[in-house]
């Protein structure tokens, strides 16, 4: 006898009882609001009718969920698309049942194509909404079980224990590459002379040439914080070691750098440059 069968059976019964309780609550809710013209009936009749329809719908729609789950796993198709398809299928017998019950106490009769389609879409709206509710209320129910971790293969001979004193030293981890230099051509080197803002780019001037980098100036300045330099203009940052001369043209001041580059100095930065003895 399988000892796991009784607990599994209890789980199934418990799930069915919970589902039926939810369907009763849905039936009461629909009976209170009275959709699709049922509001004209007395409240007790509406509630009893909608609870009955809810239970009947559970019989037709509930088997569609495991069917969609099986097709999802077997055919590798989207589960929500399969749920929509199975919901459309389940609506046919449910609509026939609604039409037949609505004909009572007379014998069931075909109401006509237009009336039948109206009944079908009304049933589909409620059936689809309840199906979506049940699936959204239990997320992850069809997720595959996690695979157990692979067992480690024991080593035939344990590695000798090394004293920390005699353990081989681990080489230091290399520093992460500078994101600014990583975007630069290697032939330009890493001797940065100045940074110049050009629209949404930064032109990085080195001793060997210049290149554009897609970056904000303030971010580029932060990446060269280990170099001695200063932002002398809203569009320029200059390395101090690259300044070769100071060019004065009236009140305008420019810093002459390597390779004939000249960086303008904002008037607000003249005093700080003098205090730092740049000029």
C-alpha positions as CSV (number, residue, x, y, z in Angstrom):
1,X,0.0,0.0,0.0
2,X,1.4,3.4,-1.0
3,X,1.6,5.5,2.2
4,X,1.5,8.7,0.1
5,X,-1.9,8.0,-1.4
6,X,-4.1,9.1,1.5
7,X,-2.4,12.5,1.8
8,X,-2.6,13.0,-2.0
9,X,-6.3,12.2,-1.9
10,X,-6.8,14.6,1.0
11,X,-5.0,17.3,-1.0
12,X,-7.3,16.8,-4.0
13,X,-10.4,16.8,-1.9
14,X,-9.2,19.9,-0.1
15,X,-8.5,21.7,-3.4
16,X,-12.0,20.8,-4.8
17,X,-13.7,22.0,-1.6
18,X,-11.8,25.3,-1.8
19,X,-12.7,25.7,-5.5
20,X,-16.3,25.0,-4.8
21,X,-16.4,27.5,-2.0
22,X,-14.9,30.1,-4.4
23,X,-17.5,29.3,-7.0
24,X,-20.3,29.7,-4.4
25,X,-18.9,33.1,-3.5
26,X,-18.7,34.0,-7.2
27,X,-22.3,32.9,-7.6
28,X,-23.5,35.0,-4.7
29,X,-21.6,38.0,-6.1
30,X,-23.1,37.6,-9.6
31,X,-26.6,37.1,-8.0
32,X,-26.2,40.4,-6.1
33,X,-25.2,42.4,-9.1
34,X,-27.5,40.6,-11.5
35,X,-25.6,40.8,-14.8
36,X,-27.1,40.2,-18.3
37,X,-30.6,41.2,-17.4
38,X,-31.0,38.9,-14.4
39,X,-31.4,41.9,-12.1
40,X,-35.2,41.8,-12.8
41,X,-35.5,38.5,-10.9
42,X,-35.9,38.6,-7.1
43,X,-32.7,38.5,-5.1
44,X,-33.0,35.0,-3.7
45,X,-33.9,33.6,-7.1
46,X,-30.9,35.4,-8.6
47,X,-28.5,34.1,-6.0
48,X,-29.7,30.5,-6.2
49,X,-29.6,30.6,-10.1
50,X,-26.1,32.0,-10.3
51,X,-24.8,29.6,-7.7
52,X,-26.2,26.8,-9.8
53,X,-24.7,28.2,-13.0
54,X,-21.4,28.6,-11.2
55,X,-21.3,25.0,-10.1
56,X,-22.3,23.9,-13.6
57,X,-19.6,26.0,-15.1
58,X,-17.0,24.4,-12.7
59,X,-17.9,21.0,-14.2
60,X,-17.3,22.3,-17.8
61,X,-14.4,24.6,-17.3
62,X,-12.3,23.0,-14.5
63,X,-11.1,20.0,-16.6
64,X,-9.8,22.5,-19.2
65,X,-7.0,23.7,-16.8
66,X,-5.1,20.4,-16.6
67,X,-5.7,19.9,-20.3
68,X,-4.0,23.2,-21.1
69,X,-1.2,22.4,-18.6
70,X,-0.6,19.0,-20.3
71,X,-0.6,20.6,-23.8
72,X,1.8,23.3,-22.5
73,X,4.3,20.8,-21.3
74,X,3.9,18.2,-24.1
75,X,3.8,20.6,-27.1
76,X,5.8,23.5,-25.7
77,X,3.0,26.0,-26.5
78,X,2.1,29.2,-24.5
79,X,-0.1,28.2,-21.6
80,X,-2.3,31.3,-21.7
81,X,-3.0,30.7,-25.4
82,X,-4.0,27.2,-24.6
83,X,-6.2,28.4,-21.8
84,X,-8.0,30.8,-24.1
85,X,-8.5,27.9,-26.6
86,X,-9.9,25.5,-24.0
87,X,-12.1,28.2,-22.6
88,X,-13.6,28.8,-26.0
89,X,-14.3,25.1,-26.3
90,X,-15.8,24.7,-22.8
91,X,-18.1,27.6,-23.5
92,X,-20.0,25.6,-26.1
93,X,-21.5,22.9,-23.8
94,X,-21.9,25.5,-21.1
95,X,-23.9,27.7,-23.4
96,X,-26.1,24.8,-24.5
97,X,-26.8,24.0,-20.9
98,X,-27.7,27.6,-20.2
99,X,-30.1,27.6,-23.2
100,X,-31.7,24.3,-22.1
101,X,-32.1,25.5,-18.5
102,X,-33.6,28.8,-19.7
103,X,-36.2,26.9,-21.7
104,X,-37.6,25.2,-18.6
105,X,-40.3,24.1,-17.9
106,X,-40.8,23.8,-21.6
107,X,-38.8,21.4,-23.8
108,X,-35.4,22.8,-24.9
109,X,-35.6,24.7,-28.2
110,X,-33.1,26.4,-30.5
111,X,-33.4,30.2,-29.8
112,X,-32.0,31.3,-33.1
113,X,-28.4,32.1,-34.2
114,X,-28.3,35.7,-32.9
115,X,-29.7,34.8,-29.5
116,X,-27.4,31.7,-29.3
117,X,-24.3,33.9,-30.1
118,X,-25.4,36.4,-27.5
119,X,-25.7,33.6,-24.9
120,X,-22.3,32.2,-26.0
121,X,-20.5,35.5,-25.6
122,X,-22.2,36.2,-22.3
123,X,-21.1,32.8,-21.0
124,X,-17.6,33.3,-22.4
125,X,-17.2,36.6,-20.5
126,X,-18.0,35.0,-17.2
127,X,-16.2,31.7,-17.8
128,X,-13.1,33.5,-19.1
129,X,-13.0,35.9,-16.2
130,X,-13.4,33.0,-13.6
131,X,-10.7,31.0,-15.4
132,X,-8.3,33.9,-15.4
133,X,-9.1,34.5,-11.7
134,X,-8.3,30.9,-10.8
135,X,-5.0,31.0,-12.7
136,X,-3.9,34.4,-11.4
137,X,-4.8,33.5,-7.8
138,X,-2.4,30.5,-8.0
139,X,0.7,31.8,-9.7
140,X,3.6,29.4,-10.4
141,X,1.4,26.3,-10.0
142,X,2.7,24.9,-13.2
143,X,6.3,25.7,-12.6
144,X,8.6,22.7,-13.0
145,X,10.0,21.3,-9.8
146,X,13.6,22.3,-9.1
147,X,16.1,19.6,-10.0
148,X,18.1,18.2,-7.2
149,X,21.7,19.4,-7.1
150,X,24.2,16.9,-8.7
151,X,26.0,14.7,-6.2
152,X,29.7,15.6,-5.8
153,X,32.0,12.8,-7.0
154,X,34.4,11.9,-4.1
155,X,38.0,12.4,-4.8
156,X,40.0,9.1,-4.7
157,X,42.8,10.8,-2.7
158,X,42.1,13.8,-0.5
159,X,44.4,16.8,-1.2
160,X,47.0,17.4,1.4
161,X,46.2,20.0,4.0
162,X,48.5,23.0,3.7
163,X,49.3,25.2,6.6
164,X,48.3,28.8,6.0
165,X,52.0,29.8,6.4
166,X,53.1,27.5,3.5
167,X,50.0,27.9,1.3
168,X,50.8,29.3,-2.1
169,X,50.0,33.0,-2.3
170,X,47.1,33.9,-4.5
171,X,48.0,36.5,-7.2
172,X,46.3,39.8,-6.6
173,X,43.2,40.3,-8.7
174,X,43.8,42.7,-11.6
175,X,42.1,46.1,-11.2
176,X,38.9,46.5,-13.2
177,X,39.5,48.4,-16.5
178,X,38.7,52.0,-16.6
179,X,35.4,52.4,-18.5
180,X,36.7,55.6,-20.1
181,X,40.0,54.1,-21.4
182,X,38.2,50.9,-22.4
183,X,36.4,52.8,-25.1
184,X,39.6,54.4,-26.4
185,X,41.6,53.0,-29.3
186,X,44.7,51.3,-27.9
187,X,47.1,53.2,-30.1
188,X,46.2,56.5,-28.3
189,X,47.6,55.3,-25.0
190,X,46.4,56.2,-21.6
191,X,48.3,59.5,-21.0
192,X,45.2,61.8,-20.8
193,X,45.8,65.5,-21.5
194,X,42.3,66.9,-21.4
195,X,38.6,66.1,-21.7
196,X,36.4,68.2,-24.0
197,X,32.6,68.0,-24.1
198,X,31.1,67.8,-27.6
199,X,27.3,67.5,-27.5
200,X,26.5,64.1,-25.9
201,X,30.1,62.9,-26.3
202,X,33.5,63.6,-24.6
203,X,36.6,64.0,-26.7
204,X,39.4,62.4,-24.8
205,X,42.7,64.1,-25.7
206,X,45.9,62.1,-25.0
207,X,49.5,62.7,-25.8
208,X,49.1,60.6,-29.0
209,X,45.8,61.8,-30.3
210,X,42.1,62.1,-29.5
211,X,38.9,60.1,-29.8
212,X,35.2,60.6,-29.0
213,X,33.6,58.6,-26.2
214,X,29.8,58.4,-25.6
215,X,29.8,59.7,-22.0
216,X,28.9,62.7,-20.0
217,X,31.7,65.0,-19.1
218,X,31.1,64.8,-15.3
219,X,31.2,61.0,-15.6
220,X,34.4,61.1,-17.5
221,X,35.9,63.5,-14.9
222,X,35.0,61.1,-12.2
223,X,36.8,58.3,-14.0
224,X,40.1,60.3,-14.0
225,X,39.9,61.4,-10.4
226,X,43.3,59.8,-9.7
227,X,44.9,62.4,-12.0
228,X,45.7,65.9,-10.8
229,X,43.6,68.2,-12.9
230,X,40.7,70.7,-12.8
231,X,37.6,71.5,-14.8
232,X,38.6,74.9,-16.1
233,X,35.5,75.4,-18.2
234,X,32.0,73.9,-18.3
235,X,33.2,72.0,-21.4
236,X,36.8,71.3,-20.5
237,X,38.8,69.4,-17.9
238,X,42.6,69.7,-18.1
239,X,45.4,67.6,-16.5
240,X,47.8,69.9,-14.7
241,X,50.9,68.2,-16.0
242,X,49.7,68.8,-19.6
243,X,49.7,72.6,-19.2
244,X,52.7,74.1,-21.2
245,X,51.7,77.8,-21.3
246,X,49.1,80.3,-20.5
247,X,47.7,82.4,-23.4
248,X,46.1,85.8,-22.6
249,X,43.9,87.7,-25.0
250,X,42.6,90.7,-23.0
251,X,40.4,89.2,-20.2
252,X,40.3,85.9,-22.0
253,X,42.7,83.2,-20.8
254,X,43.5,79.9,-22.5
255,X,45.7,77.0,-21.4
256,X,48.1,75.8,-24.0
257,X,48.5,72.0,-23.8
258,X,50.5,69.3,-25.5
259,X,50.0,68.8,-29.3
260,X,48.9,72.5,-29.7
261,X,45.6,72.1,-27.9
262,X,44.2,75.2,-26.2
263,X,41.5,74.9,-23.5
264,X,39.5,78.1,-22.6
265,X,39.3,79.1,-19.0
266,X,36.0,80.4,-17.6
267,X,36.3,83.7,-15.8
268,X,34.8,82.2,-12.7
269,X,37.7,79.7,-12.6
270,X,40.5,82.2,-13.0
271,X,40.8,82.9,-9.3
272,X,40.8,79.1,-8.3
273,X,43.5,78.5,-10.9
274,X,45.6,81.3,-9.5
275,X,45.2,80.0,-6.0
276,X,46.4,76.6,-7.3
277,X,49.3,78.3,-9.0
278,X,48.3,77.1,-12.4
279,X,48.5,80.7,-13.8
